[in-house]
Amino acid sequence: MLLSLHVKNLALIEEEEVSFTDGLNILTGETGAGKSIIIGSINLALGARADKNIIRTGAEYALVELTFQADHEKQFEKLTALGLPYEEDGIILIKRKILPTRSICSVCGETVPLRQLREVGELLMDIYGQRENQRLLRKEAQRRTVDEYAQEETMPLLAQASAAYRKWKSLTDEWEGDNLDESARLRELDLLAYEADEIEAAAIREGEEETLSREQRKLGSFQKISEAAGSACRLTGEEGAAGMIGRACRELSFAAGIDEGLDDLADQLAGIDDLLSDFNRGMADYVEDLSFDPGRLREIEDRLDVIRRCQDKYGQSLPEIRQALETRRRRIEFLKAYEAHRKALSADIERERAALEEACGRLTDARQKAADTLAAKMKEALMELNFLRVEFAILVEPDREHPGPEGWDHVSMSISMNPGEPLRPLEQVASGGELSRIMLALKTVFAGRDDIHSFVFDEIDTGISGQTAWKVSGRMGRLAGDHQILCITHLPQIAAMQDSHFLIEKVAGDDSTATHIRRLSPQESERELARLLGAGEITPAALENAREMKRTAAGEKKALH
């Protein structure tokens, strides 16, 4: 249930906070007072698309906060599945801060993406307006409605049909993907055999390319290496640096033992002389061992060509090349046994198709049973909403040639609202006002079957008046017996049924305009009812008329409960 709404800097709202109650919360106000802003703010907090233009002029951001009390164990289970925390007392706080370039959403203090905010919103509240009502006209929505009505029976069968469809579809996709004629099969077999032989003949070894590349670089740069090594050997030999350092060592030996500082330097130079001698001997050995074999260079280059051709065709690494070989071997075996495989696959497809048809058939039976029951309940509910000679039917038509992940049924709702008129599809006959009553009837039929406690009805009173308005009012009162409802209305008959009455009004100042919402006292509620009844001036007679309407509504509520 929605406990409170806090809105700041949103459109015409500077800052408002309102607490709602269980039962029927009625919201009224003059045309243009900002009733749509209140419902819009709830929508925004639950994940609706936000536009930067909704931020109040002069403000840096807009903020909407909703505080819910969880009503159902499944709500806790869903929040846990989403990885979201909630208070021990079941309080769920939703915040959405809207900035010019982005919005920040949180649930119970945990920042969440907009997608997840919408999931939480769908878990806590249903919002119905003309747009939502139009969705009922879609065939897929009508089928889902039947499934949800008898979900304990239909949902397991739907899951079975979906699983059976996936198995069958996977096999038929495999059949279509490998539907080869004999010539195509032989061409592919020849190509695969050639490629497998090429990989096997290459016999590439782990690390071979790196080793050969190093040797190729050395042989390819033999002259440069030979010249550099030879020069280094000469420059560090007896005719070069080694001879000069040796002479320096002999000169310092003449002064040995005279000055300790000089002796230390002489020792350092002697160490350098030893290191240089070792280096020169090593360099001489390296130069002596240098050799160039043109035949070996060509052999390396040919081998690298083989390795790199395999890499280009089958994979850069040796594991990838080996996997390519294994894939081709399996495909060769498959093509060699192609006819046997196709025969086995055909049998598998036939078996899975039979399982799919059985699952879809059971689902059809369950849907038909649910549709008959739901149609009877809908007719009863619609008659209570002043559809006096109404007929309502739900047709479940199996399309056995075209099964899908949700079975093979086409489900359509039809209605006849006048004697002698044939049943026609809902989308062909329902006006906005009639569709609102149909949706209300549907929600009352579903009452107690869903996991959502809170509903918002916007424009539920479109196109109705008089006795029909009283019927709608009574039906909403019944629904409010075990649900929380927020309802924006212009009709006094519906407003009179309220458990709590809120007024939305627009106040203009010298340089700004603001929308406010507040809960009305019983006396203020009577005055608002008098206004809704069309009283240009709130006279004692108008107030008495309002009181009489409230007494009538109270009698209706007492009869309902």
Secondary structure, 3 states (H helix, E strand, C coil): CEEEEEEEEECCEEEEEEECCCEEEEEECCCCCCHHHHHHHHHHHCCCCCCHHHECCCCCCEEEEEEEECCCHHHHHHHHHCCCCCCCCCEEEEEEEECCCCEEEEECCEEECHHHHHHHHHHHEEEECHHHHHHCCCHHHHHHHHHHHCHHHHHHHHHHHHHHHHHHHHHHHHHHHCCCCHHHHHHHHHHHHHHHHHHHHHCCCCCHHHHHHHHHHHHHCHHHHHHHHHHHHHHCCCCCHHHHHHHHHHHHHCCCCCCHHHHHHHHHHHHHHHHHHHHHHHHHHHHHHCCCCHHHHHHHHHHHHHHHHHHHHHCCCHHHHHHHHHHHHHHHHHHHCHHHHHHHHHHHHHHHHHHHHHHHHHHHHHHHHHHHHHHHHHHHHHHHCCCCCCEEEEEEEECCCCCECCECEEEEEEEECCCCCCCEEHHHHCCHHHHHHHHHHHHHHHCCCCCCCEEEEECCCCCCCHHHHHHHHHHHHHHCCCCEEEEECCCHHHHCCCCEEEEEEEEECCCCEEEEEEECCHHHHHHHHHHHCCCCCCCHHHHHHHHHHHHHHHHHHHHHC
